[in-house]
Amino acid sequence: MSDHLTRDFRGYGATPPDPQWPGGARLALNFVVNIEEGSEPSVPDGDPASEQGLVEAGGDPIPGRNLAAETMFEYGSRVGFWRIARLFSQAGLPATAMACGLALERNPEICAWLRASDWDACAHGWRWEHHRLLSREEEAARIARTVAAFEQHLGAAPAGWYCRYGPGLATRELVVAQGGFLYDSDAYNDELPYWTEVNGTQHLVVPYSLSTNDAKFMRGGIATARQFFELLHDSVEMLCAEPHPKMLSVGLHLRVAGHPGRAAGLKRFLDHVAARQDVWVCRRSDIARHWRAVHPAPGG
């Protein structure tokens, strides 16, 4: 078994390292905007059924092609993206576009906006598929194809990698073998980046979170913009009050937080953190580069 697949239940323990965030910030806050529309399973793309994950009618699955679900995804790229992008622009804050390669291919206007923005990009796979079910050869080809899509449509390779549905046993090895990635985020086990060894190479992991994620709207955890704001607000308050500075990831989806009644909570939170002096709102690649500079890989 590769070193990075050995489970570690201790992590940094009771005394995590001081991340030394810029400006003495108590918290590094990264917003992840998932761009998936057009990459989800669909009958026109040869799949047996329409994807119904994170859509308004997800609790009532329909076999085969679901035209309602298809249009719910389309809302994300047609409307939701532009509302979310506008809120970040108005707040003067950056974000990370976590995009599927096929979604970039099918949304050229979004790509044009991203190229002109101060957002960075993280690869979210070629499309929605279970990497754990792919052969090594298939998975390596998907990773390479995704990188090529970013280079073609955004003008640069993605800084990081994050699998839809979670990684397979070979994913991290193949990401390292592909090269060019500053980090991957296929982990949920910490509130700080950490190094792991992959076949003799030191590789940086910037953990993600599904707890501060708008997916909770669709899975029954929260129902209103106020609840979403309170979840995010309280997370920041708690982390900033603790003795050791940390990082926080907030996950957003175009077809979820992009709806007005939910975007209102996001706007309130963006205004809140924009006014704080102890929160560093940054891109995911900023966190990775900072960690590499301040806490370089063991052995240099």
N, C-alpha and C positions, 0 to 999 in steps of 0.2 A: 504494500500500500504506500502511495506517495505521502511524503511528510505532511502536506497540507490537508490530507484527509484524516489525519489523526485528531480525534476530538480533544479540545482543550476547554475544561470547565472552569479554569482559574482566570485566564486572561491576565489583565493588569492587576487584579486583586484589589486590596484596600487602598493602594497608593499608586494610582495611574500617573503617567508622566504629565508634566505641565506642557500642554501643546504650544504655549507661547503664541497665541493667536495675535495677529496684527492689531496694534493699538491697545494691547492689553485687554482685549475683549474676553468676556466670560463665556461666550458661546459663539461657535461657528454655525450659522444657520444656512442650509442649502435647500432651495425649492427645486423639486424635480417635476417637470411638466412632461408627462408621458404622451408621446405622439404615436398612436397605434392604428388610427383609422385607415382602413384599406389593407391592413396586414392580418386582420383577424380571420379565422376560418370562415369560409363562405362557400356556398354551393357553386356559384359561378367560377370559383377558383379550384373546383374539383373536390371540395370537402363534402362529407356526407350530410352536414347540417350547418346552419348558421350559428355563429358564436353568440351566446347570450350572457356572457360574463360582463358584469358592470354595466348593464342596461336597465332601463326602468321596469321592464317586464321580466327580469331574470328569474323571478320565482315561479314563473309559469312556462316551463320549457315546452317548445313546440318542435316536433321532429321535422327533419328536412329543412327546406328553405323558409326562413322567417323574414318576410319583407319588412315587418315592423322593426325588428331588431336591426336590420340593415340600415334603415333610415335613422335609427337612434345613433348608430356609429357615425353616419354622415353628418349629423348635427355637430359632432365634435370638431370636425375639420371645417365645416361650412360656417359655424357660428362660435362654438365654444373657444376655439383657439384664439380668435380675434379678440374676444372679450378678455380672456386671461392675459394675452399679450398687452392689451391696452392698459390693464390694471398695473402690470409690472412697469410699463413705461411711465405711467402717471406717478407711480411711487418712486421712480428712479432706482429700481432695484434689479439685480440680475437673476437669472435662473439657469437651470441646466435642462436642455431638451434631451429627454431619454427616448430615442426614436427607433422604430423598426425600419430596416432598410427598405422594405417594400412600401411602407407608408410614406417615406420620403419620395420614392419614385412616383407615387400617385398624387402627391400634394405639392406641385411645383411652386404655388404661391406662398405656401408656408416656408418652403426652402429658401425662397428669395428673401422673405422677412428675416429668417434666421441668419442668413449670410450677412445681412446689414445690421444685425443686432449685436449686443454685447453678451449674449448667451453663449455658453459652450455646449458641447454635445457628448452624449454617452450612448453607445450602441445598445439597443434593446433586442438584439437578434434580427434575423432576416424577416421573419414573420412569427406569428403565434404558433409555436410547436414545442413539444416536450423534448428538450435536449437529451434527457435521460434515455429516450427511446431511439436515438440516432446512433448509427455506428460512428466510430472515430473518423472514418473517411467522410461520411456525410456531414458530421458536425464541423470538421475542419473546413469543408467546402462552404458551409453556411457562414462561418465566421469570416472567411476571406471575402465572400460575396457581400456581406454586410459592410465590411470596411470599404470595399470598392464603391458601394452605393453612397456612402458618406463622402468619399473623395469626389465622386461625380456630382452629387447634388448639393453638397455644402462646401465643397472646395477644400476639405481637410479630413484626415482620418479622425475617428472618434477618440476622445481622450480616455474613455473608460468602457467597460463592458458590464451588462446586467441581463441575465436570462429572464424571459417570460416563463412562468411556471417553475422556476428554479433550475439550477445547473445539474448536469450529469456528472458521473464520476471523473470523466476525462475533460470536462469543460475548462477548468482552470489551467490544466497542462496545455491545452490547445490554444488558449488565449495567450499564454506566455510564449508558446512556440510561434504563433502568428507574429508577435512582436509589435511594438509601437504603442501599446497601451500603458498609461500611467498607473492604472489601477483597475480592479474589478470591484463590483458591489454585490456579488453573489453571497452575501452573509448578512445576518441580522443579529449578531451576537455581541455587539459592543457599541459604545457611544464615542469611540475614538478610532482612528485608523490604526492598523497594525501590519507588521511584516510577517510573511509566511514563506517558507522555502518550497520551491517547486522544481524538482529535478536538479537541485544544486543552484538554482537561481532565486535570489530574493525578490519577492513580489509583494506589492502593496495592496492591501484590502481596505476599502473605504466602506464600512458597513452601511446598509440601507435600513429602513424601518417601514413596517406596515401598520404601526400603531398610530402614527400621526399622518394618516393617509385618507384622502377623500373616499376611498373604497368603502369606508364605514357607512357612508350614506346608503350604499346599495346592499349592505350586508346587515343592516339593522342596528348598527352601533350608535349612529347619530341620525337625526332627522331634520334639524334646522340649522340655518346659518349661525345662529347664536351658539348652538352647541359646538359647531365646528370651531368657531372663534375661541370659545372657552377652552376646548381641548388644546388648541395650539398655544393660546395665551398662557394657560397654566403650565404647559410643558416648558415654555421659555422661563417663566417665573421660577419654577422649581430648579431648573438646571443652572440658572444664573445665581441662585442663592446657595448652591452647594459649594463645598470647599475646592473642588477640582474642576477646572473648565472642561467643557465637553463640546460635542457637535450634535446637531439635530437635522434630520432629513424630513421634509414635508413633501409628500407625494400628491400630485394633482393629475387628473385626467380630463381631457377636453370635453368629453360627453358627460362628465359628472360635475366637477366644480365649475365648468363653463356655463351652467344654467344660472339664470339671474338670482334665484332665491338662495343659491349656494355661494355664488360669486360674491354676494354681499358680505358673507362671513370672511372670505378671503381678503376682500378689500379692507375690512376693518383691521384684520391682522397685519396686512402689509403696512397700513398707516401706523399701526402700533410699533412695529419693529423698526420702521424707518426713522422713528423719533428717538429710539434708544441709542445710547452711546456705548453700551456694554455688549452689543450684539453685532457680530461681523456677518452681514448677509453676503454670501459669496457663491461662486460657482463651484461645482464639484471638483473640477480640475485645479481650482485655486487651493482647495484643501489638500489635494494630493501633492501639488508642487510645494506647498508650505511644509507638509510633513516630511517630504523628501529632503528639504533643505535643513530643517530644524532637528529632525529625528531620522537621519539617514539609515539605510539598511545596515544590519549587523555586518561587520567586516568591511564596511565602506562600499 
